[in-house]
Amino acid sequence: MEISMLIGAMVAAAIYTLTPGPAFLAMLGIGAAQGRRASAGFLFGHFAGDIMWASLALVAIIGSRVLDPMVFDILAMICGVYLFWLGIRAVTAKRKVDGAVTITVRNPWRRGIIFGITNPKGYPVAVAMFTALLAQDAASLGWDSMTGLLLASAVGFLIADLILIWIVGLGVLRRMYQRHEIWIVRATGILFIGFAVQAIANALPNLGHSLAHGFSTLRKP
């Protein structure tokens, strides 16, 4: 297995976790109200959902590649367009008028699990992110790489979780994020647009070649 594939899966998982969203904001709110231990419980509960969505995403990505490379290229194009749309939405996001919210929960770990497995955007974002960062190594994707990619993803999730726990524990950084949230979201949008361009750039030539080959085959008597 290519080392770049493992790094790609690890980076995809880390960015998936660090991207601002409902769970990210809930973690900050729980941390502000109940401290670092509660936010850590929430994140490690959310880890179960992260692994679930990553597993389903990798099954879809590898399955499409094994079925037909053209199917994978089509998936990569769709994911690229989806990431581009998410990026544009983030770049054009408006500043919220309400202040920071604190959240008190009885069982942060259980709340994290519920957040993780019921996130409606978990699957499409995971598929898009992993596809974009694995597209350059598409030729090496196979079912034998599933375990390694999932383990690399788990490492990426854990690294991102530890970073978030560290941020919550430092009040200065937490308040800095809350003050500059809009700019962090917009920077994330630019990152998503970059990944979208990468995914489309990797898939488009292969898709064009596959279509050209298909048309030439149909023309043969």
N, C-alpha and C positions, 0 to 999 in steps of 0.2 A: 504494500500500500504506500502511495506517495505521502511523504511528510507534509506536503502542501495541502493535501486533503484533510489531514488531521488538524492542521493549523486553521484551515478554512472553517471547519466545523466548530472548533473552539472559539474562534472570533465571532462566528455567526451566533453562537449561543450567548456569548458575553454581551454582544450588542443587543440581542433580543431582550435580555434581562435589564440592561441599563437604559433602554429606550423609555423616555417618559410616557406614562400611561396611567390608567386607573390603579393598577396594583402598585406602581412606583409611588404614586401620590398617597395611597393608603398606607404604605410602609412609612413614608415620612410623617404622616399624621399620627400613626401609632407610636413611632419613635419619639415624636415631640410630646405626646401625652404620657407614655408609659416607659420610655427609656429604650436603651440599646437591646436589652434582653428580649423585650416584647417584639421589637422589630425583627430581631434575629429569628424568633419563633415563627413569625409571619413569613419571612423569606424562606426558611427551610420547609415550611408547609407548602409554600408556593412552588418549591422545587419539584414536588410530585407532579404538578401540572406541567411544569417546564419539560420534564422528562417524557411525559405522555405526548405532548404536542410535538416534541422533537422526534420521538419514535415514529409517530404517524407521518410526519413530514418526510423523514428519511425513507420510510416504506414507499411513499408516493414517488419520491425522486428516483430512488434506485429502481423501483418497479417500472417506471416510465422508460428509464434508460435500457433496462433489460428487455422490455417489450419491443421497443423500436427506438433507435437514437433520434429519429424524427419527432417522436412523441415527447421525448425529453426536451428537444429544442423548442417545440411549441410551448411546453410548460415553462421553459426559461423565458420565452418572449412574454407570456402572460404575466409571469411573476415580475419581470422587468417593468412592464407597464403599471402593474399594481404598486410596486415600490415607488415608481416615479409619481404616481398619483398621491400616495401617502406623503412623499417628500414635498410636493407642491402644497398640500394641505398644511403641513408643518411650517413651511417657510412663510406662508401667508396667514398663520395663526394670529389671532387678536389677543391682546393683553386682557387677562381676567380682572374684573373689578373687585372681586371678593378677596379677602385676605387668606392667610394660611389657615388650614383647618386641622384641629387636633381630633383624634379618634381614639376612644377607649373601648377595648373589646375584652371579653372575659377569657377567651381562649385564642390568642393570636395564631398559634400553630394551625388550629382547625379553620380559622378564618382564611389563612394563607392557602390551605388546600382547596377550599371552596372557590376562592378567587382564581387559583391556578387552573382548575379543571373546568370552570364555567366561563372562562374568558372567551367571548364569541369571536374575537380577532386572533386568538392564540394560534389556531391552525393555519389560516391564510398567511399571517405574518411569518410564522415559522417556515412554511413552505417557500415563501418568497425569499426570505433571508438566506436560508440554507442553499437554495437553488442558485442564487446570485453568487455566493461565495464558493460553491463547488463546481460551477459551470466550467471553469478553466481545466478542471481535471475530470470532466465528464467521461472521457474514454476509459478511465480506470474504475468507474463506479460499478459495483456488482454486489450481490448478496453477501459475499465473503468479506466485504468491507463494512457491513452494517454494525457489527459489534465494536470495531475500532472507532468508527465515527460517533457512535452513541456514547462511548466512554470519553472521547475527546469533547463531546458536547457537554457531558456531565461536569467535566473539569472546567469548561468555560462558564457554565452556570454557577458553579461553586466560587470561582474567582470573582465573578461579578457580584454574587451575594456578599462575599467578604468585603468587597469595596463599598457596597451600599451600607453594610453594618458599620464600617469605619466612618463613613460620611455622617450617618445618623448620630454616632457617638460624639462627633465634633459639632457642637452647636453652631460654631462660626460657619462651617461649610454648609450645614443644613439651612441656616438663614440666608447664606449667599445664594444657594439654589433657589429658595423661595423668592428672593428679590429679583433674580435674573432668569427665572424660569422660562419666560417667553423667548429669550435669546438662546437658551440651551435647546429648547424645542426647535427653533429655527435652524440651529446648527445641525441638529439631528436630521432635519429635513434635507439639508444639503448633502449630508452623508448618505441618506437613502437615495437621493437622486444620482449620486455617484455610483452606488451599487446597481441601480437600475440601468444606467448606461453601460456598466460593465457586463451585466447579464445579457442585455440586448446585443451588445457588440460581440459577445462570445457565441450567441445562438444564431444570429442572423446569417453569417456566412455558411454555417453548417446547414441551416434550414434552406437557404437558397440552393446549395449544392444538392441536397436531397430532392428538392422539387425539380431541379433541372434534370437530375438522373431519372426521376420518375416519369417526366414528360418524354424524355428520349426513349425510355423503355416502351412507353405506350405507342410511340410512333413506329416502332419496329414491326414489320409484317409478321 
